[in-house]
Amino acid sequence: MKQNLDRLVIFFCLIMCVRGDLCTCASYVIEEGGFSEDNLVYIITYDQPFVKCAHDGLESCKNFCFESWYSATDGGDLNVIPPGGDETVGQLSCRYLGRDVAGFKIGVFSQACGSDMYDTKLRTKQSLCCLDGSHIQC
């Protein structure tokens, strides 16, 4: 019985010791007034193992979101097909956005450690134009 309890404590400690703080990466259509929740294109939350908010969590999250999006989109190119995908970034963005939009860039934001959304300053190379759920050239 004691041996099973010891194993359970070790297992729980391993899970809790490796778990980091959460990092949220989001992309928004950026209009003149900035971004709003209505313009959310895509959002995903990651666990940041070995990173704690008390240290460098916010900066690590910002860098992670920037680098991940930059890499997957070849620097913000709407015409790129992300690794493992079969649609362009522009088409995915139009599908996720779910409405018509004309002539706005997409920006990447990060959030961690209870912060507000932080603008990574990464923008798409081209403006996004969506018509009837399809990405079109502006």
C-alpha positions in Angstrom: 0.0 0.0 0.0 2.8 2.4 1.0 4.6 1.6 -2.3 1.6 2.4 -4.4 1.1 5.7 -2.5 4.7 6.6 -3.1 4.4 5.9 -6.8 1.2 8.0 -7.0 3.0 10.9 -5.3 6.0 10.6 -7.7 3.7 10.4 -10.7 1.7 13.5 -9.5 4.9 15.4 -8.9 6.2 14.6 -12.4 3.1 15.9 -14.0 3.0 19.1 -11.9 6.7 19.7 -12.0 6.9 19.5 -15.8 3.7 21.5 -16.4 4.4 25.1 -17.3 2.2 28.1 -17.7 -0.2 28.6 -20.5 0.6 30.6 -23.7 -2.1 31.7 -26.0 -1.4 32.6 -29.6 -4.0 34.4 -31.6 -4.4 36.1 -35.0 -6.8 38.9 -35.7 -7.8 41.0 -38.7 -6.4 44.4 -37.9 -8.7 47.3 -38.8 -8.0 51.0 -38.4 -9.0 51.0 -34.7 -6.8 48.0 -33.9 -8.1 44.5 -33.2 -11.4 43.3 -31.7 -12.7 39.9 -30.6 -15.1 40.1 -33.6 -12.0 39.9 -35.9 -10.5 36.8 -34.4 -9.1 34.5 -37.1 -7.5 31.7 -35.1 -6.6 31.1 -31.5 -4.7 28.2 -29.8 -3.4 27.7 -26.3 -0.2 25.8 -25.4 1.3 24.6 -22.2 4.8 26.0 -21.9 6.9 23.3 -20.1 9.6 24.5 -17.8 8.6 28.2 -18.2 7.1 30.0 -15.3 5.4 33.4 -15.2 7.7 34.4 -12.3 10.7 34.2 -14.7 10.3 34.8 -18.5 6.8 33.4 -19.3 5.4 36.5 -21.1 8.5 37.0 -23.2 8.8 33.3 -24.0 5.2 33.2 -25.1 5.6 36.2 -27.3 8.6 34.7 -29.0 7.0 31.3 -29.3 3.9 32.8 -31.1 6.0 35.0 -33.3 8.3 32.2 -34.4 5.6 29.6 -34.8 3.5 31.8 -37.0 6.4 33.2 -38.9 7.7 29.7 -39.7 4.3 28.2 -40.6 3.4 31.1 -42.9 6.9 31.8 -44.4 7.0 35.2 -42.8 3.3 36.1 -43.1 2.6 35.0 -46.7 -1.2 34.4 -47.3 -0.4 32.3 -50.4 1.7 29.7 -48.5 0.3 26.3 -47.6 1.4 25.5 -44.1 3.3 22.3 -43.4 0.9 19.4 -43.4 -2.0 21.4 -44.8 -3.8 21.6 -48.1 -5.1 25.1 -48.1 -3.3 28.5 -48.2 -3.0 30.6 -45.1 -5.4 33.1 -46.8 -8.0 30.4 -47.4 -7.7 29.1 -43.9 -8.1 32.6 -42.5 -11.2 33.3 -44.6 -12.8 30.0 -43.5 -12.0 30.6 -39.8 -13.1 34.3 -40.0 -16.4 33.3 -41.5 -17.3 36.6 -43.1 -16.4 38.9 -46.0 -13.5 41.2 -45.4 -11.5 43.5 -47.8 -8.0 44.9 -47.5 -6.8 44.3 -44.0 -3.7 42.7 -42.6 -3.7 39.9 -40.1 -1.7 40.4 -36.9 -0.3 37.9 -34.4 -0.8 38.4 -30.7 0.2 36.5 -27.6 -1.1 36.2 -24.1 0.4 34.6 -21.0 0.6 35.0 -17.2 -2.7 36.8 -16.9 -1.7 39.5 -19.4 -3.8 41.3 -22.0 -3.2 40.3 -25.6 0.3 41.5 -26.6 0.9 42.6 -30.2 4.0 40.7 -31.6 4.0 43.3 -34.4 4.0 40.4 -37.0 1.7 41.1 -39.9 0.8 39.4 -43.1 2.7 40.5 -46.2 -0.5 40.9 -48.1 -3.9 42.3 -47.2 -6.7 39.7 -46.6 -9.7 39.7 -48.8 -12.5 37.2 -48.3 -15.6 36.8 -50.4 -18.3 34.2 -49.7 -15.8 32.2 -47.5 -13.0 32.2 -50.2 -9.7 33.9 -50.2 -9.4 36.2 -53.2 -6.6 38.6 -54.3 -7.3 42.2 -53.2 
